[in-house]
Amino acid sequence: MKRVNSTIILFISLLLLTASCSSSQKDTNSKKADLFYTYGTQKLIDKDYTQALEALLKANTLKPNDTKTLNNLGLAYYLKKKPELAKKFFLKSIDEDEKNSDARNNLASIYFHEGKMNLAEKQYKEVLKDLVYQYSYRVKYNLALIELKRNNKKKAMKYLNEVTGYTLDYCPAPYQLALLLKEDGKIKDAIKNLNIATTGKCDKEPAPIYELGEIYRSLGERQKAISYFDKVIESVLF
């Protein structure tokens, strides 16, 4: 829920008198804020976190409580190794718009890295209620990692199967699923998922390629194993 400024009633009459003359200024500030937001977001992508933070703070000053700006400010602070400030801005972003799934996902990820699994799980599950959130497969992968932390392999594998069934391009899911299947002695299923984790956009991932080499080595298929180990070397060097 949005926080309401307790002093707003005192200024209603003034705002009514000045609304017409301040409207153009608000439009100008909004346009400037959008420019700073766009610039700051690009700097986040460029990994120039200092410039990103500076621009996003300016955007927030000109357009306070814009939920997208607050989320990206949280990211900038986190990448500047200020997790407490990051959480503060993610929470502000959610407070302004409870459907901001990016902010919830980011907040949950901080909780995860802090070892606060229950708090992380709560936020991730809220994100999954957003049926149009395009990164739900990443959320399910993170929920799988939480279940692995709890030594609940069955639940983890359920999430991982859902991710792999949803998209073949998210390499960590079939790779992690393959490791669990290998532990259970389900070698054929492990190989199947490792092959998924080494195709398409995942074809340069060295870890699943190495695991395939290890499996074929353990099966006594020396030449196959060597071919995969050679691929690992190629993926690292080139």
Phi, psi and omega in degrees: 000144179287141175281137181258128178294123185292344182264002189296326182299326182294339186249008182301312183297320180295317180296322179296326181283329187255359186302316185293324183275341182266350184300315181294325178295320178298318179298317179297314180298321180297318179294318177297318180299319180296322178294316178296322178298313181297315180296314181296321179295319178296322179293328173298315179298322180283356181067025173262080191288332178292311178296323179299312181298316180300314182292319182291327175296321177295319178298320181292326178293318182283330183223074185300144173070018172288121191295326179290319178296317179299319178298313182290331172297319176301316178298315181299316179294321179296317181288342172270012176064041175236071187298327180293318176294322178301312180299321179302316182283327175297318179295321177297319180297317178293324179298322179285325181212102184293349178264010177283090185290331177298315180296318178298316180298317179295317178298315179300321181294325176294315178302319180301311182292338176275358181081013180266075190295322181295318178294319179297313181301318181301314181291318179299319181291330174295321179298321182295342176287343177278097189290347179254007180289122190283347181251030181298332179295327176291323179297316179295324176297317179294324175295325176297319179296323177297316180294326176293323176299329180272004183062032178254080186296321183299313179294321179299315181294327177298312178298316182295322176296323178294320180294313182296326177288335182278316181214141178265359186261357179264090192304322184299328186293304179296330177295312180295321178297320179298320179298319179292320178294323177297318177301324181277002180079012179269075190293317180299316179293325177297315179298318179303314182287327176293325176295322175298321183283001179233019179239168179059230181290349183263006190292347180256007181283115185289327186299309179293329177296316178298318180297322176298318177300317180297318180296313181292329175295317180293333179275358179082011179266080190299313183296320177297317180299314181299320181297323178287322178295324176297321179296324177299314180299317179297318183292330179281318184280329186241000000 
